Amino acid sequence: MTNQSIKNQYKVFIVEDNVLYARVLKKQLLDDQLQVKVFHNGTDFINCMHEKPDVVTLDYTLPDMTGKEVLAKIQEKLPNTQVIVISAQDNISTAIELMKNGAYDYIMKAPDTREKLSNIIKNIYKTDQLKTENIILKDAVKEKYNFKNLIKGNSREIDHVFELMNKAIQTNISVSISGETGTGKELVAKGIHYNSRRSVKPFVAVNVSAIPDGLIESELFGHEKGAFTGADFKKIGKFELANGGTLFLDEIADLNLNLQAKLLRVIQERELVRLGGNDTIPLDVRIITATHKNLATLSGDEQFRQDLYYRLLGLPIEIPPLRQRGNDKILLAKFFVDEFCKENDMEPKTISSEAKQMLLSYHYPGNIRELKAIMELSCVMCTRDLIKPSHLNMNIDESVQNLLASEKTLEEYNSEIIKFFLNKYNQNVRLVASKLGIGKSTIYRMLQKSMN
């Protein structure tokens, strides 16, 4: 660490009754780019404690009080200030007592004291910088995973998700997240973890459906060297990696029944034994699961263990599909456009009112993931600064196949049908009214209602 790396605002107070020795120390520390102030007695120093020095070098023997008394005042008023005691006395018991009472270090007055002191202060500074950086990093992570920053939307449906997430972060209850593919289940899991008391510990995600049955047990619970053919080294499983933190098991419905029994035991006992091992490893892991399937139905059909289902259920959070989130579609579309333009050094783009109507009326079988792809492509296809319906690549045929995918009121079905035909005929209200045998005013009322 070079002298230049210590900033001028880092304050060091020298409390030393020997005027010449204090001058020598000050010269050394000024060379280290520190802000230095000298006091020749304890009283003067105490009167200036409100200036909050970062480090105090303290002579053990002062004319008006002992170094021990001054140290006690510092501990009382400035608990974050580090104190380095400098003494002519080679007394080990005194040094130990001062260190127990809060001194950072104790050094003897000797020819190399200046260099020792300089190195100690540099180490203190480096430690303080790391602490500051860690605080900044934690604050940045907290801001990044703030619910509103993580999950874009202000619809009633997504507000309900935020309410449940807020309940989840108060305790260590298991959370089961359900929702269609592409709705953002992992984002919800991360939001819960990084806003909970476990945020400083690992968040470990496992996509159960992406791991072959023959490997999933080792992936989750780990194995010892030689546990099976090909086990050439010890492997730490995801449960151990997540110890103290959160384990996110995505697509949990795809876990085979044999592994379900082993998972249930690990969760119940809060401990595991690696494959091929004998040692019991205690666990403190929060479990968050996610699936796009109906676990209650699967457990009723004996395709998923009912006892495991109830163990994992905890606080259920269902994420609404994008088609049910109203104007969140436009909010998300704008967000994806802004992000894509920023990442690719493109000029900002605006979504036309016709394109917005098309976005509002589309069914989104691929949910948020599909909308993101649509908007990123629209930025590429748009030659100027306005995104038009012709720039939106939507699978209208697939949208109509999914029209009856969820239960709705007759009014909602009517709205979906009108929106589908508006997309099909490029927002031509007159033509759609003619095709459906309804008045244009009916379509305009529906469009106005969907915008509110």
Contacts in CASP RR format, 6 or more apart in sequence:
PFRMAT RR
TARGET T0000
AUTHOR 0000-0000-0000
METHOD contacts of the structure
MODEL  1
MTNQSIKNQYKVFIVEDNVLYARVLKKQLLDDQLQVKVFHNGTDFINCMH
EKPDVVTLDYTLPDMTGKEVLAKIQEKLPNTQVIVISAQDNISTAIELMK
NGAYDYIMKAPDTREKLSNIIKNIYKTDQLKTENIILKDAVKEKYNFKNL
IKGNSREIDHVFELMNKAIQTNISVSISGETGTGKELVAKGIHYNSRRSV
KPFVAVNVSAIPDGLIESELFGHEKGAFTGADFKKIGKFELANGGTLFLD
EIADLNLNLQAKLLRVIQERELVRLGGNDTIPLDVRIITATHKNLATLSG
DEQFRQDLYYRLLGLPIEIPPLRQRGNDKILLAKFFVDEFCKENDMEPKT
ISSEAKQMLLSYHYPGNIRELKAIMELSCVMCTRDLIKPSHLNMNIDESV
QNLLASEKTLEEYNSEIIKFFLNKYNQNVRLVASKLGIGKSTIYRMLQKS
MN
1 122 0 8 1.000
1 125 0 8 1.000
1 126 0 8 1.000
3 31 0 8 1.000
3 32 0 8 1.000
3 33 0 8 1.000
4 33 0 8 1.000
6 32 0 8 1.000
6 33 0 8 1.000
6 34 0 8 1.000
6 121 0 8 1.000
6 122 0 8 1.000
6 125 0 8 1.000
7 33 0 8 1.000
8 33 0 8 1.000
8 34 0 8 1.000
8 35 0 8 1.000
9 35 0 8 1.000
10 34 0 8 1.000
10 35 0 8 1.000
10 54 0 8 1.000
10 55 0 8 1.000
10 125 0 8 1.000
11 34 0 8 1.000
11 35 0 8 1.000
11 36 0 8 1.000
11 37 0 8 1.000
11 51 0 8 1.000
11 52 0 8 1.000
11 53 0 8 1.000
11 54 0 8 1.000
11 55 0 8 1.000
12 29 0 8 1.000
12 34 0 8 1.000
12 35 0 8 1.000
12 36 0 8 1.000
12 37 0 8 1.000
12 53 0 8 1.000
12 54 0 8 1.000
12 55 0 8 1.000
12 56 0 8 1.000
12 57 0 8 1.000
12 121 0 8 1.000
13 36 0 8 1.000
13 37 0 8 1.000
13 38 0 8 1.000
13 39 0 8 1.000
13 45 0 8 1.000
13 48 0 8 1.000
13 51 0 8 1.000
13 53 0 8 1.000
13 55 0 8 1.000
13 56 0 8 1.000
13 57 0 8 1.000
14 22 0 8 1.000
14 25 0 8 1.000
14 26 0 8 1.000
14 29 0 8 1.000
14 36 0 8 1.000
14 37 0 8 1.000
14 38 0 8 1.000
14 39 0 8 1.000
14 56 0 8 1.000
14 57 0 8 1.000
15 39 0 8 1.000
15 40 0 8 1.000
15 41 0 8 1.000
15 42 0 8 1.000
15 45 0 8 1.000
15 56 0 8 1.000
15 57 0 8 1.000
15 58 0 8 1.000
15 59 0 8 1.000
15 62 0 8 1.000
15 70 0 8 1.000
16 22 0 8 1.000
16 25 0 8 1.000
16 38 0 8 1.000
16 39 0 8 1.000
16 40 0 8 1.000
16 57 0 8 1.000
16 59 0 8 1.000
16 86 0 8 1.000
17 40 0 8 1.000
17 41 0 8 1.000
17 59 0 8 1.000
17 61 0 8 1.000
17 62 0 8 1.000
17 63 0 8 1.000
18 59 0 8 1.000
19 40 0 8 1.000
21 109 0 8 1.000
22 38 0 8 1.000
22 40 0 8 1.000
23 38 0 8 1.000
24 114 0 8 1.000
25 57 0 8 1.000
25 113 0 8 1.000
25 114 0 8 1.000
25 117 0 8 1.000
26 36 0 8 1.000
26 38 0 8 1.000
28 114 0 8 1.000
28 115 0 8 1.000
28 117 0 8 1.000
28 118 0 8 1.000
29 36 0 8 1.000
29 117 0 8 1.000
29 118 0 8 1.000
29 121 0 8 1.000
30 36 0 8 1.000
32 118 0 8 1.000
32 121 0 8 1.000
32 122 0 8 1.000
34 121 0 8 1.000
37 48 0 8 1.000
37 51 0 8 1.000
37 53 0 8 1.000
39 45 0 8 1.000
39 48 0 8 1.000
40 63 0 8 1.000
41 62 0 8 1.000
41 63 0 8 1.000
41 64 0 8 1.000
41 65 0 8 1.000
42 62 0 8 1.000
42 64 0 8 1.000
42 65 0 8 1.000
42 70 0 8 1.000
43 64 0 8 1.000
43 65 0 8 1.000
45 56 0 8 1.000
45 70 0 8 1.000
46 70 0 8 1.000
46 73 0 8 1.000
49 73 0 8 1.000
49 74 0 8 1.000
49 77 0 8 1.000
49 78 0 8 1.000
52 78 0 8 1.000
52 81 0 8 1.000
53 78 0 8 1.000
53 81 0 8 1.000
54 81 0 8 1.000
54 82 0 8 1.000
54 124 0 8 1.000
54 125 0 8 1.000
54 128 0 8 1.000
55 81 0 8 1.000
55 82 0 8 1.000
55 83 0 8 1.000
55 84 0 8 1.000
55 104 0 8 1.000
55 121 0 8 1.000
55 124 0 8 1.000
56 74 0 8 1.000
56 81 0 8 1.000
56 82 0 8 1.000
56 83 0 8 1.000
56 84 0 8 1.000
57 84 0 8 1.000
57 86 0 8 1.000
57 117 0 8 1.000
58 67 0 8 1.000
58 70 0 8 1.000
58 71 0 8 1.000
58 74 0 8 1.000
58 83 0 8 1.000
58 84 0 8 1.000
58 85 0 8 1.000
58 86 0 8 1.000
58 103 0 8 1.000
59 67 0 8 1.000
59 86 0 8 1.000
59 87 0 8 1.000
60 66 0 8 1.000
60 67 0 8 1.000
60 68 0 8 1.000
60 85 0 8 1.000
60 86 0 8 1.000
60 87 0 8 1.000
60 88 0 8 1.000
60 89 0 8 1.000
60 94 0 8 1.000
60 98 0 8 1.000
61 67 0 8 1.000
61 87 0 8 1.000
61 88 0 8 1.000
61 89 0 8 1.000
62 70 0 8 1.000
67 85 0 8 1.000
68 97 0 8 1.000
68 98 0 8 1.000
68 101 0 8 1.000
71 83 0 8 1.000
71 85 0 8 1.000
71 98 0 8 1.000
71 101 0 8 1.000
71 102 0 8 1.000
71 103 0 8 1.000
72 101 0 8 1.000
74 81 0 8 1.000
74 83 0 8 1.000
75 101 0 8 1.000
75 102 0 8 1.000
82 104 0 8 1.000
82 124 0 8 1.000
83 102 0 8 1.000
83 103 0 8 1.000
83 104 0 8 1.000
84 103 0 8 1.000
84 104 0 8 1.000
84 105 0 8 1.000
84 106 0 8 1.000
84 107 0 8 1.000
84 117 0 8 1.000
84 120 0 8 1.000
84 121 0 8 1.000
85 95 0 8 1.000
85 98 0 8 1.000
85 103 0 8 1.000
85 105 0 8 1.000
85 106 0 8 1.000
85 107 0 8 1.000
86 107 0 8 1.000
86 108 0 8 1.000
86 109 0 8 1.000
86 113 0 8 1.000
86 117 0 8 1.000
87 94 0 8 1.000
87 106 0 8 1.000
87 107 0 8 1.000
87 108 0 8 1.000
87 109 0 8 1.000
88 108 0 8 1.000
88 109 0 8 1.000
89 108 0 8 1.000
90 108 0 8 1.000
94 106 0 8 1.000
95 106 0 8 1.000
98 106 0 8 1.000
99 105 0 8 1.000
99 106 0 8 1.000
104 120 0 8 1.000
104 124 0 8 1.000
105 120 0 8 1.000
107 113 0 8 1.000
107 116 0 8 1.000
107 117 0 8 1.000
107 120 0 8 1.000
138 199 0 8 1.000
138 200 0 8 1.000
141 194 0 8 1.000
141 199 0 8 1.000
142 194 0 8 1.000
142 195 0 8 1.000
142 199 0 8 1.000
143 149 0 8 1.000
144 150 0 8 1.000
144 194 0 8 1.000
145 190 0 8 1.000
145 191 0 8 1.000
145 193 0 8 1.000
145 194 0 8 1.000
145 195 0 8 1.000
146 195 0 8 1.000
147 162 0 8 1.000
147 165 0 8 1.000
147 166 0 8 1.000
147 191 0 8 1.000
147 195 0 8 1.000
148 162 0 8 1.000
150 187 0 8 1.000
150 190 0 8 1.000
150 191 0 8 1.000
151 158 0 8 1.000
151 161 0 8 1.000
151 162 0 8 1.000
151 184 0 8 1.000
151 187 0 8 1.000
151 188 0 8 1.000
151 191 0 8 1.000
152 328 0 8 1.000
152 331 0 8 1.000
152 332 0 8 1.000
152 335 0 8 1.000
153 325 0 8 1.000
153 328 0 8 1.000
153 331 0 8 1.000
153 332 0 8 1.000
154 327 0 8 1.000
154 328 0 8 1.000
154 331 0 8 1.000
155 320 0 8 1.000
155 325 0 8 1.000
155 326 0 8 1.000
155 327 0 8 1.000
155 328 0 8 1.000
157 320 0 8 1.000
157 324 0 8 1.000
157 325 0 8 1.000
157 328 0 8 1.000
158 320 0 8 1.000
158 325 0 8 1.000
158 328 0 8 1.000
161 188 0 8 1.000
161 317 0 8 1.000
161 319 0 8 1.000
161 320 0 8 1.000
164 315 0 8 1.000
164 317 0 8 1.000
165 188 0 8 1.000
165 191 0 8 1.000
165 192 0 8 1.000
165 195 0 8 1.000
165 317 0 8 1.000
167 315 0 8 1.000
168 175 0 8 1.000
168 192 0 8 1.000
168 196 0 8 1.000
168 315 0 8 1.000
168 317 0 8 1.000
169 192 0 8 1.000
169 195 0 8 1.000
169 196 0 8 1.000
172 196 0 8 1.000
172 198 0 8 1.000
172 286 0 8 1.000
173 314 0 8 1.000
173 315 0 8 1.000
174 286 0 8 1.000
174 287 0 8 1.000
174 288 0 8 1.000
174 289 0 8 1.000
174 311 0 8 1.000
174 312 0 8 1.000
174 313 0 8 1.000
174 314 0 8 1.000
174 315 0 8 1.000
175 189 0 8 1.000
175 192 0 8 1.000
175 287 0 8 1.000
175 288 0 8 1.000
175 289 0 8 1.000
175 314 0 8 1.000
175 315 0 8 1.000
175 316 0 8 1.000
175 317 0 8 1.000
176 288 0 8 1.000
176 289 0 8 1.000
176 290 0 8 1.000
176 291 0 8 1.000
176 295 0 8 1.000
176 312 0 8 1.000
176 313 0 8 1.000
176 314 0 8 1.000
176 315 0 8 1.000
176 316 0 8 1.000
176 317 0 8 1.000
177 185 0 8 1.000
177 188 0 8 1.000
177 189 0 8 1.000
177 288 0 8 1.000
177 289 0 8 1.000
177 290 0 8 1.000
177 291 0 8 1.000
177 316 0 8 1.000
177 317 0 8 1.000
177 318 0 8 1.000
177 319 0 8 1.000
178 185 0 8 1.000
178 290 0 8 1.000
178 291 0 8 1.000
178 292 0 8 1.000
178 294 0 8 1.000
178 295 0 8 1.000
178 316 0 8 1.000
178 317 0 8 1.000
178 318 0 8 1.000
178 319 0 8 1.000
179 185 0 8 1.000
179 290 0 8 1.000
179 291 0 8 1.000
179 292 0 8 1.000
179 318 0 8 1.000
179 319 0 8 1.000
179 321 0 8 1.000
180 292 0 8 1.000
180 319 0 8 1.000
180 321 0 8 1.000
180 366 0 8 1.000
180 367 0 8 1.000
181 292 0 8 1.000
181 366 0 8 1.000
181 367 0 8 1.000
181 369 0 8 1.000
182 366 0 8 1.000
182 367 0 8 1.000
182 368 0 8 1.000
182 369 0 8 1.000
182 370 0 8 1.000
183 319 0 8 1.000
183 320 0 8 1.000
183 321 0 8 1.000
183 322 0 8 1.000
183 367 0 8 1.000
183 368 0 8 1.000
184 319 0 8 1.000
184 367 0 8 1.000
184 368 0 8 1.000
185 250 0 8 1.000
185 290 0 8 1.000
185 319 0 8 1.000
186 205 0 8 1.000
186 248 0 8 1.000
186 250 0 8 1.000
186 290 0 8 1.000
188 290 0 8 1.000
188 317 0 8 1.000
188 319 0 8 1.000
189 203 0 8 1.000
189 205 0 8 1.000
189 246 0 8 1.000
189 248 0 8 1.000
189 288 0 8 1.000
189 290 0 8 1.000
190 203 0 8 1.000
190 248 0 8 1.000
192 246 0 8 1.000
192 288 0 8 1.000
193 199 0 8 1.000
193 203 0 8 1.000
193 245 0 8 1.000
193 246 0 8 1.000
193 248 0 8 1.000
193 286 0 8 1.000
193 288 0 8 1.000
194 203 0 8 1.000
196 246 0 8 1.000
196 286 0 8 1.000
198 244 0 8 1.000
198 245 0 8 1.000
198 246 0 8 1.000
198 286 0 8 1.000
201 242 0 8 1.000
201 243 0 8 1.000
201 244 0 8 1.000
201 245 0 8 1.000
201 246 0 8 1.000
202 241 0 8 1.000
202 242 0 8 1.000
202 243 0 8 1.000
202 244 0 8 1.000
202 245 0 8 1.000
202 246 0 8 1.000
203 242 0 8 1.000
203 245 0 8 1.000
203 246 0 8 1.000
203 248 0 8 1.000
204 238 0 8 1.000
204 241 0 8 1.000
204 242 0 8 1.000
204 245 0 8 1.000
204 246 0 8 1.000
204 247 0 8 1.000
204 248 0 8 1.000
205 248 0 8 1.000
205 250 0 8 1.000
206 219 0 8 1.000
206 220 0 8 1.000
206 238 0 8 1.000
206 247 0 8 1.000
206 248 0 8 1.000
206 249 0 8 1.000
206 250 0 8 1.000
207 250 0 8 1.000
207 251 0 8 1.000
208 216 0 8 1.000
208 249 0 8 1.000
208 250 0 8 1.000
208 251 0 8 1.000
208 252 0 8 1.000
208 254 0 8 1.000
208 255 0 8 1.000
209 250 0 8 1.000
209 251 0 8 1.000
209 254 0 8 1.000
210 251 0 8 1.000
211 219 0 8 1.000
213 256 0 8 1.000
213 259 0 8 1.000
216 255 0 8 1.000
216 256 0 8 1.000
216 259 0 8 1.000
217 259 0 8 1.000
217 262 0 8 1.000
217 275 0 8 1.000
218 227 0 8 1.000
218 231 0 8 1.000
218 235 0 8 1.000
218 237 0 8 1.000
218 275 0 8 1.000
219 237 0 8 1.000
219 238 0 8 1.000
220 237 0 8 1.000
220 238 0 8 1.000
220 239 0 8 1.000
220 259 0 8 1.000
220 263 0 8 1.000
221 237 0 8 1.000
221 239 0 8 1.000
221 262 0 8 1.000
221 266 0 8 1.000
221 272 0 8 1.000
221 273 0 8 1.000
221 274 0 8 1.000
221 275 0 8 1.000
222 235 0 8 1.000
222 236 0 8 1.000
222 237 0 8 1.000
222 239 0 8 1.000
222 240 0 8 1.000
222 274 0 8 1.000
222 275 0 8 1.000
223 231 0 8 1.000
223 234 0 8 1.000
223 235 0 8 1.000
223 274 0 8 1.000
223 275 0 8 1.000
223 276 0 8 1.000
223 277 0 8 1.000
224 231 0 8 1.000
224 234 0 8 1.000
224 274 0 8 1.000
224 275 0 8 1.000
224 276 0 8 1.000
224 277 0 8 1.000
225 231 0 8 1.000
225 232 0 8 1.000
225 233 0 8 1.000
225 234 0 8 1.000
226 232 0 8 1.000
226 276 0 8 1.000
227 274 0 8 1.000
227 275 0 8 1.000
227 276 0 8 1.000
227 277 0 8 1.000
228 275 0 8 1.000
228 276 0 8 1.000
231 275 0 8 1.000
234 274 0 8 1.000
235 274 0 8 1.000
237 274 0 8 1.000
238 247 0 8 1.000
239 247 0 8 1.000
239 266 0 8 1.000
239 272 0 8 1.000
239 283 0 8 1.000
239 285 0 8 1.000
240 272 0 8 1.000
240 281 0 8 1.000
240 283 0 8 1.000
242 285 0 8 1.000
243 283 0 8 1.000
243 284 0 8 1.000
243 285 0 8 1.000
244 284 0 8 1.000
244 285 0 8 1.000
244 286 0 8 1.000
245 284 0 8 1.000
245 285 0 8 1.000
245 286 0 8 1.000
246 285 0 8 1.000
246 286 0 8 1.000
246 287 0 8 1.000
246 288 0 8 1.000
247 285 0 8 1.000
247 286 0 8 1.000
247 287 0 8 1.000
247 288 0 8 1.000
248 288 0 8 1.000
248 289 0 8 1.000
248 290 0 8 1.000
249 255 0 8 1.000
249 287 0 8 1.000
249 288 0 8 1.000
249 289 0 8 1.000
249 290 0 8 1.000
250 289 0 8 1.000
250 290 0 8 1.000
250 291 0 8 1.000
251 290 0 8 1.000
251 291 0 8 1.000
251 292 0 8 1.000
252 289 0 8 1.000
252 290 0 8 1.000
252 291 0 8 1.000
252 295 0 8 1.000
252 312 0 8 1.000
253 291 0 8 1.000
253 293 0 8 1.000
253 295 0 8 1.000
253 298 0 8 1.000
253 304 0 8 1.000
255 263 0 8 1.000
257 303 0 8 1.000
257 304 0 8 1.000
257 305 0 8 1.000
260 304 0 8 1.000
260 305 0 8 1.000
260 308 0 8 1.000
261 305 0 8 1.000
261 308 0 8 1.000
263 308 0 8 1.000
264 305 0 8 1.000
264 307 0 8 1.000
264 308 0 8 1.000
264 311 0 8 1.000
266 272 0 8 1.000
266 283 0 8 1.000
267 287 0 8 1.000
267 308 0 8 1.000
267 311 0 8 1.000
267 312 0 8 1.000
268 311 0 8 1.000
270 282 0 8 1.000
270 283 0 8 1.000
270 284 0 8 1.000
271 280 0 8 1.000
271 281 0 8 1.000
271 282 0 8 1.000
271 283 0 8 1.000
272 280 0 8 1.000
272 281 0 8 1.000
272 283 0 8 1.000
273 279 0 8 1.000
273 280 0 8 1.000
273 281 0 8 1.000
274 281 0 8 1.000
287 312 0 8 1.000
289 312 0 8 1.000
295 304 0 8 1.000
295 309 0 8 1.000
295 312 0 8 1.000
295 313 0 8 1.000
296 309 0 8 1.000
298 304 0 8 1.000
298 309 0 8 1.000
299 305 0 8 1.000
299 306 0 8 1.000
299 309 0 8 1.000
300 306 0 8 1.000
321 364 0 8 1.000
321 367 0 8 1.000
321 406 0 8 1.000
322 328 0 8 1.000
322 329 0 8 1.000
322 332 0 8 1.000
322 364 0 8 1.000
322 366 0 8 1.000
322 367 0 8 1.000
322 368 0 8 1.000
322 370 0 8 1.000
322 371 0 8 1.000
323 362 0 8 1.000
323 363 0 8 1.000
323 364 0 8 1.000
324 406 0 8 1.000
326 360 0 8 1.000
326 450 0 8 1.000
327 360 0 8 1.000
327 451 0 8 1.000
329 359 0 8 1.000
329 360 0 8 1.000
329 362 0 8 1.000
329 364 0 8 1.000
329 371 0 8 1.000
330 351 0 8 1.000
330 356 0 8 1.000
330 359 0 8 1.000
330 360 0 8 1.000
332 368 0 8 1.000
332 371 0 8 1.000
332 372 0 8 1.000
333 351 0 8 1.000
333 356 0 8 1.000
333 359 0 8 1.000
333 371 0 8 1.000
333 374 0 8 1.000
333 375 0 8 1.000
334 351 0 8 1.000
336 371 0 8 1.000
336 372 0 8 1.000
336 375 0 8 1.000
336 376 0 8 1.000
337 349 0 8 1.000
337 351 0 8 1.000
337 375 0 8 1.000
337 378 0 8 1.000
337 379 0 8 1.000
337 387 0 8 1.000
338 348 0 8 1.000
340 346 0 8 1.000
340 375 0 8 1.000
340 376 0 8 1.000
340 379 0 8 1.000
341 347 0 8 1.000
341 348 0 8 1.000
341 349 0 8 1.000
341 379 0 8 1.000
344 379 0 8 1.000
346 379 0 8 1.000
347 385 0 8 1.000
348 385 0 8 1.000
349 379 0 8 1.000
349 382 0 8 1.000
349 385 0 8 1.000
349 386 0 8 1.000
349 387 0 8 1.000
350 385 0 8 1.000
350 386 0 8 1.000
350 387 0 8 1.000
351 359 0 8 1.000
351 386 0 8 1.000
351 387 0 8 1.000
352 386 0 8 1.000
352 387 0 8 1.000
352 388 0 8 1.000
352 389 0 8 1.000
354 388 0 8 1.000
354 389 0 8 1.000
354 427 0 8 1.000
355 378 0 8 1.000
355 387 0 8 1.000
355 388 0 8 1.000
355 389 0 8 1.000
355 391 0 8 1.000
355 392 0 8 1.000
357 422 0 8 1.000
357 427 0 8 1.000
357 447 0 8 1.000
358 389 0 8 1.000
358 392 0 8 1.000
358 394 0 8 1.000
358 422 0 8 1.000
358 423 0 8 1.000
358 427 0 8 1.000
359 371 0 8 1.000
359 374 0 8 1.000
359 392 0 8 1.000
360 419 0 8 1.000
360 450 0 8 1.000
360 451 0 8 1.000
361 416 0 8 1.000
361 418 0 8 1.000
361 419 0 8 1.000
361 420 0 8 1.000
361 422 0 8 1.000
361 423 0 8 1.000
361 450 0 8 1.000
362 394 0 8 1.000
362 396 0 8 1.000
362 399 0 8 1.000
362 419 0 8 1.000
362 423 0 8 1.000
363 398 0 8 1.000
363 399 0 8 1.000
363 400 0 8 1.000
363 402 0 8 1.000
363 403 0 8 1.000
363 416 0 8 1.000
363 420 0 8 1.000
364 370 0 8 1.000
364 371 0 8 1.000
364 399 0 8 1.000
365 395 0 8 1.000
365 398 0 8 1.000
365 399 0 8 1.000
365 401 0 8 1.000
365 402 0 8 1.000
365 405 0 8 1.000
374 392 0 8 1.000
374 393 0 8 1.000
374 394 0 8 1.000
375 387 0 8 1.000
377 391 0 8 1.000
377 393 0 8 1.000
378 387 0 8 1.000
378 391 0 8 1.000
378 392 0 8 1.000
378 393 0 8 1.000
379 387 0 8 1.000
381 390 0 8 1.000
381 391 0 8 1.000
381 393 0 8 1.000
382 388 0 8 1.000
382 391 0 8 1.000
389 426 0 8 1.000
389 427 0 8 1.000
394 423 0 8 1.000
396 420 0 8 1.000
396 423 0 8 1.000
396 424 0 8 1.000
399 420 0 8 1.000
399 423 0 8 1.000
400 420 0 8 1.000
403 413 0 8 1.000
403 416 0 8 1.000
403 417 0 8 1.000
403 420 0 8 1.000
408 416 0 8 1.000
414 446 0 8 1.000
415 446 0 8 1.000
415 449 0 8 1.000
415 450 0 8 1.000
417 436 0 8 1.000
418 432 0 8 1.000
418 436 0 8 1.000
418 438 0 8 1.000
418 442 0 8 1.000
418 443 0 8 1.000
418 446 0 8 1.000
419 446 0 8 1.000
419 450 0 8 1.000
421 432 0 8 1.000
421 435 0 8 1.000
421 436 0 8 1.000
422 428 0 8 1.000
422 429 0 8 1.000
422 432 0 8 1.000
422 443 0 8 1.000
425 431 0 8 1.000
425 432 0 8 1.000
425 435 0 8 1.000
429 440 0 8 1.000
429 443 0 8 1.000
429 444 0 8 1.000
430 440 0 8 1.000
432 443 0 8 1.000
433 439 0 8 1.000
433 440 0 8 1.000
433 442 0 8 1.000
433 443 0 8 1.000
END
